[in-house]
Amino acid sequence: MGDIVNGRYDGSNDSVTEIMDALERYSEIIDGWANQVATGFAASVARYSEKEWRDNSQQIGAELRHVINNTPTGQVMRSIVTEQVKYIKSLPLEAAGRIYDIQNRAIETMAAGGRADAFAKEIAASGDVAASRAKLIARTEVGRAVTALTQARSTASGSMGYIWRTAHDGDVRHSHAEMEGKFVYWSDPPTLDGMTGHAGALPNCRCWCEVVFPDGDLIAAPHPSR
């Protein structure tokens, strides 16, 4: 995306339109690649999740372990792939929207007698902004995918919810720290800082689910940050 932007912007509306068109076309061009990346991502998360469930489920009964290991997760996997494709393809579209907004601010500044040099630098940095956004998505989506698979296996096994656990360090957000030790129903994810989701499924969240089963068994469900 940085290569698409660099060298095209000359301060004119025409160059902004050209860049936006190119980014929108790029979003469609990467569709096949995005599907391959998303499928590989989902498969990798599923392998990790299955291994962790096996390692952490030795303390529960054989019957419940059989149910967990044989829970169908195909629908969840398809949902994970769909979400990842959407996020990947959204990156160039977000960059196009950002450039459009920057250009509008530049026009307003020049109309008021100001200089637009800083705005040109903002547009040139679009590739770096997109890379930062991609890293945030990657960190968040791994947790979301693992939590989704955990929920599918848990609810199929009769679990109504889990105990929210945090990373117990200084980086834990205050709203998440307040959730430590609280029981959360799978059907009623909490809203924290204006965002709704289960432990591990919120942006940059390193919390995890200690799953509670009907007979009182607990399993420390897998999460990449642990």
N, C-alpha and C positions, 0 to 999 in steps of 0.2 A: 504494500500500500504506500509505503514511503517512496518507492521508485515511481509509482504512478503520479504522485503529487509533485515530487521534486523536478524542477526544470520547466514545469507547465505554468505555474502561477506567475503572472506578470502585473498583477494589480487590477486587471480588468475583470468585468463581469463575465466576459466571454471565456476567459481562462478558467474561472470558477465553474462555469457551466460545463466546460470540457472535462475538468477533473471529476465533477460529480457524475457525469455520464459514464466516464471510464470506471469509476468505483462501483457504480451500479451494475455495469456489465460484468465486472470482475466478480461480484457477488454471485452472479448466475454461472459464470465460467467455472467456479470452484465447487459447484454442487456435487459432482461425482467424487472429487477428492474429499470434500467434507463428509460425505457418507462413508467413505473408506476409513477416514480418521475416527469418526464417531463410532463405527462398528468395532474397530480395534480397541477404542477406549472402553466401550461397554464390556467387551469380552475380557479385557484385562481386569477391570473392576470386579467382574463376576468371579473370576478365578481367585482373586485376592479375598473376596468376601466368603467364598465357599471354604477356602483353606482356613480362614480365621474362625468360621463357625465350627468347623470340625475340631480345631484345636481347643476352642473354648467351651464345647458342649459335652465334654467327657463327664461332667458332674451331674448331668441330667439323665433321666431314665431312657432306656433303649427305645421304647415306643415313641416317646416325644422326639428323640433324636431322629428316628426314621421319618417322622412327619416333616421335620425341618429340612432334612436332606432331600426329600422328594417333593417339596413344594414347587409348583410350576412358577417360574419367574419370567416366562416369555413375554407377557404383556408389559411387565416393568422394563425389561430389556429394550423392547421396541420403543417405549416411551423415552428411555434414556438416549437412545440413538437419535430420535426425532428432536429432542431438546438440544443435543450437541450440534446437530446440523444447523438448527435455527441460530444458535449462538455464533457459530463459525461464520455463517453467511451474513450475520448482522454486523460484523466488524467493519467491512468496507462501507456499509450503509450508514453506520454511526459516524464514520470518518467523513462521509459526504455531507451529512447533516451538520457536523461540527464546522466544516469549512464554510458552508453556507452561512451559518451564524456568525463566524468570524468576519466574513466579507461584509455582512450587514452592519456589524459594529464599526468596521473600517470606513464604510460609506458615511455613517452618522458622524464619526470623528472628523473626517475630512470636511464634511458639510459645516461643521462647527469651527473649522479653521485649524484643526489638529493635524498631526502627521500619522501616517499609516504604517510606518516601518515595523513597529512591534507586531502588527497583525500579520505581516508577511512572514515573520519568524514563527508565529503561532501556526500558520498553515504549513510551513516547512517541517514543523515538528509533528505532523499528523501521524507519521509512521511510528514514532516513539510512543505517542499517546495510545495508538492501537495496540502496540506490543504490551504496554502496561495493562491495558484493559484485558487482553488475552490471558495474561498471567493471573489476573484476579479471577477470571472465569474458570481457568483451569483449577485453581486452588479450591474454589467454591464448589465446582461441579463434581469433583471427586467425592467430597463429603456428601453432597446431595444424592449421588448415585448409590453410594454405600448405604446411606440411611434408607433409601427407597427399597433396596433389596432386603435390608434388615426388617423393615416394616412388613414387606410381603411375606417373608418367612415366619415372622412372629405372629401376625394376625391369622395366618393359615393354621398355626399351632394352638390357637385359642388365646393368645396374649391380648389383653385389653390395653396395655400400655407399658411404660418403662419409667425408670428413675433417671432423671437428668443428671449427668455427671460432667464436670468441667475438667480442664487441664490442670487446675490448681496451681497456677503461677501468676505472676504480675501482669501478664498480657491479657488475662481474661476480662472481657468487658463487664461493667458493673451489672447490667441487666442480666447477663448470663450467669454471673456469680450468684445472683439472687435466686436462680433456678436450681442451684446445686441441691441435690437430695429430694427434689420435689417429684411427685408422681405425675406423669403426663399421659393422658389417653391418646392413643393413636388417632382417634377420630376428632381430636380437639387440640391441634398444635397451637402453641402459645404465640402471641404477637409481642415481639421485643423490638424496641427502637423503630416502630412502624413497619416491621417486617414479620411475616407469619411463617413459621416452619418448625420442624422438629430439631432436636439436638444434632449438630453436624451438618445441617442442611441450609444454614444461613451463611451469608457472605463472610469468608475468612473465619468461620466458626470451627474450633477444635474440640468442641464438646462431643459427648458420645452418649449412647443409650444403653443403660443397664436394664435389659429386657426382663419383665416380670411375667412368668407363666402361671396358668391357673392353679397349679399345685404349690405355688410359692417359690419354685426354682428361679434363680437369677442367672442370666448370662451377660457377661460384658461383651456386648455386640461390637464387631470390628469397626474401627475407624482409622484412617491413614495417619492421623496425628498422634496415635497412641503407640 
